[in-house]
Amino acid sequence: MNKQEEFINSFRRPKLHGNFILDLNPFTKINMIVAATLAGAFLSVYWSRIAVVVFCIAVNACAGREVFRKFIKLYGRLESFLFIMLVLINTAFRPGETLYWEWWIIGITKEGFLHGLEMGFLIASICGAVMTLYHIIPGKDMMYSLEKLGVTRSASYIIMAAMQSTTDLGKTSRIIMESQSARGVETTGSLKNRFKALLPILFPLLLSAIASTEERR
């Protein structure tokens, strides 16, 4: 068996990571996270959605230090932004009976604030679930499990390539940001500077994604 065949066959057998969470069947992980998220969504109370977020954090923590570090870094930034935006928008623009302060089209109400919290916790639980699945299910393991269920190798490859593309885009965006910074483009600092650097980063990233897609054909 040559190196190419050995590499291909490595995707057709399970890989042990030495961790209880990572060594679970990918579909077991999916069922576990989806069940917890649906329970939090349908119960429609704050504590249930907070419990889902805590559960996702605990799962990532049990998956190892590296997985937990990546999850917290990404989840903390994204969810804090979405949560604050949802609370502010609902508090300022959603009508309600208990009005605290009003100016022009802005009206701060108790009902808007509570609805913002409800939406914020819902999005927090959903984002936590999606990011958890992304971090605890390696693409190779997912590919192997799909083939064991009878999915064709072509279809499993497409799914794995799609999962890998997300990781590749993240790495490419960091490289582009460093390149633009070396050219004198300010990519850090105030919100204004970040918006100004968006286009110089976005177009090279888009072209890179198109080129990567063409190479996989």
C-alpha positions in Angstrom: 0.0 0.0 0.0 1.5 3.3 -1.1 1.3 6.6 0.9 -1.7 7.9 -1.1 -3.8 4.8 -0.4 -2.8 4.8 3.2 -3.9 8.4 3.5 -7.2 7.7 1.9 -7.8 4.7 4.1 -7.1 6.7 7.2 -10.5 8.5 6.6 -12.3 5.1 6.6 -11.6 4.1 10.2 -12.3 5.9 13.5 -9.7 8.0 15.1 -9.3 8.0 18.9 -8.5 11.4 20.4 -8.0 10.2 24.0 -10.9 12.3 25.2 -14.4 11.0 26.2 -16.3 13.8 24.4 -14.2 13.8 21.2 -14.4 10.0 21.0 -18.2 9.9 21.0 -20.0 9.1 17.8 -20.6 12.3 15.9 -24.4 11.6 15.7 -24.5 11.0 19.5 -23.0 14.5 19.9 -25.5 16.0 17.5 -28.5 14.4 19.1 -27.2 15.4 22.6 -26.7 19.1 21.6 -29.8 19.4 19.5 -32.0 17.9 22.2 -30.7 20.3 24.8 -31.2 23.3 22.5 -34.7 22.3 21.6 -35.6 21.8 25.2 -34.3 25.3 26.0 -36.2 26.9 23.1 -39.5 25.2 23.8 -39.5 25.8 27.6 -39.3 29.5 26.8 -37.9 30.5 30.2 -34.7 32.2 31.0 -33.2 29.5 33.2 -33.7 26.8 30.5 -31.7 28.8 27.9 -29.0 29.8 30.4 -28.8 26.1 31.2 -28.2 25.3 27.5 -25.4 27.9 27.4 -23.8 26.4 30.6 -24.2 22.9 29.2 -22.4 23.9 25.9 -19.6 25.5 27.9 -19.2 22.4 30.0 -19.1 20.1 27.0 -16.3 22.2 25.4 -14.4 22.3 28.7 -14.6 18.5 28.9 -13.4 18.2 25.3 -10.0 19.6 26.3 -8.2 22.8 27.0 -7.5 23.6 23.3 -11.1 23.1 22.2 -12.4 25.1 25.2 -10.0 28.0 24.5 -11.1 28.2 20.8 -14.8 28.0 21.7 -14.6 30.7 24.4 -12.6 33.0 22.3 -15.1 32.9 19.4 -18.3 32.5 21.4 -17.4 35.3 23.8 -16.9 37.8 21.1 -19.8 36.9 18.9 -22.4 36.3 21.5 -21.6 39.3 23.6 -22.1 41.5 20.5 -25.4 39.8 19.5 -26.8 39.8 23.0 -26.1 43.5 23.6 -27.5 44.5 20.2 -30.7 42.4 20.7 -31.3 43.9 24.2 -30.6 47.5 23.1 -32.8 47.3 19.9 -35.7 45.7 21.7 -35.5 48.0 24.7 -35.4 51.1 22.5 -37.9 50.3 19.8 -40.3 47.6 21.0 -43.5 49.2 22.3 -44.8 48.4 25.8 -47.1 49.6 28.5 -44.4 50.5 31.0 -42.6 53.4 29.4 -39.4 54.6 31.2 -38.1 57.2 28.8 -39.0 58.5 25.3 -37.3 60.6 22.7 -38.2 60.9 19.0 -38.6 57.3 17.8 -36.9 55.8 20.8 -39.0 54.6 23.7 -37.4 52.6 26.5 -40.0 50.1 27.9 -39.9 47.3 30.5 -41.6 44.9 28.0 -39.0 45.7 25.3 -36.1 45.0 27.8 -37.6 41.7 28.9 -38.2 40.6 25.3 -34.7 41.6 24.4 -33.3 39.4 27.2 -35.5 36.5 26.1 -34.3 36.8 22.5 -30.7 37.3 23.6 -30.7 34.1 25.7 -32.4 32.2 22.8 -29.7 33.3 20.4 -27.0 32.6 23.0 -28.2 29.0 23.3 -28.5 28.4 19.6 -25.1 30.0 18.8 -23.6 28.0 21.7 -25.0 24.7 20.3 -23.8 25.4 16.7 -20.3 26.4 17.8 -20.1 23.4 20.1 -20.9 21.0 17.3 -18.3 22.7 15.1 -15.6 22.4 17.8 -16.2 18.9 19.1 -16.9 17.1 15.8 -13.7 16.7 13.6 -14.5 16.6 9.9 -12.7 13.3 9.5 -14.9 11.6 12.1 -18.1 13.0 10.6 -17.0 11.8 7.1 -16.3 8.3 8.5 -19.7 8.1 10.3 -21.6 9.2 7.2 -19.9 6.5 5.1 -20.8 3.9 7.7 -24.5 5.0 7.3 -24.3 4.4 3.5 -23.6 7.9 2.3 -21.4 7.9 -0.8 -17.8 8.9 -0.6 -18.4 11.9 -2.9 -21.2 13.2 -0.7 -19.2 12.8 2.5 -16.2 14.5 0.9 -18.4 17.5 -0.1 -19.7 17.8 3.5 -16.1 17.6 4.9 -14.9 20.1 2.4 -17.7 22.5 3.4 -16.7 22.1 7.1 -13.0 22.6 6.3 -13.8 25.7 4.2 -15.0 27.5 7.3 -11.7 26.9 9.1 -9.7 27.8 6.0 -11.6 31.1 5.6 -10.8 32.0 9.2 -7.1 31.4 8.7 -7.1 33.2 5.4 -8.8 36.3 6.9 -6.2 36.5 9.6 -3.4 36.3 7.0 -5.1 39.0 4.9 -5.5 41.3 8.0 -1.8 40.9 8.8 -0.9 41.7 5.2 -3.1 44.8 5.1 -1.6 45.9 8.5 1.9 45.5 7.0 0.8 47.8 4.1 -0.3 50.5 6.6 -4.1 49.8 6.7 -5.4 50.2 10.2 -7.3 47.0 11.1 -7.5 47.5 14.9 -8.5 50.2 17.2 -11.8 52.1 17.0 -15.0 50.9 15.3 -14.4 53.5 12.5 -11.0 52.0 11.7 -12.4 48.5 11.6 -15.2 49.6 9.1 -12.6 51.4 6.9 -10.5 48.2 6.8 -13.5 46.0 5.9 -13.4 46.4 2.1 -9.6 45.9 1.7 -10.0 42.6 3.7 -13.4 41.5 2.2 -12.4 41.5 -1.5 -9.2 39.4 -1.2 -11.1 37.0 1.1 -13.9 36.6 -1.4 -11.4 36.0 -4.3 -9.5 33.5 -2.1 -12.8 31.6 -1.4 -13.7 31.5 -5.1 -10.2 30.2 -5.9 -10.4 27.6 -3.2 -13.8 26.4 -4.5 -12.5 26.1 -8.0 -9.5 24.0 -6.8 -11.9 21.5 -5.1 -13.8 20.8 -8.3 
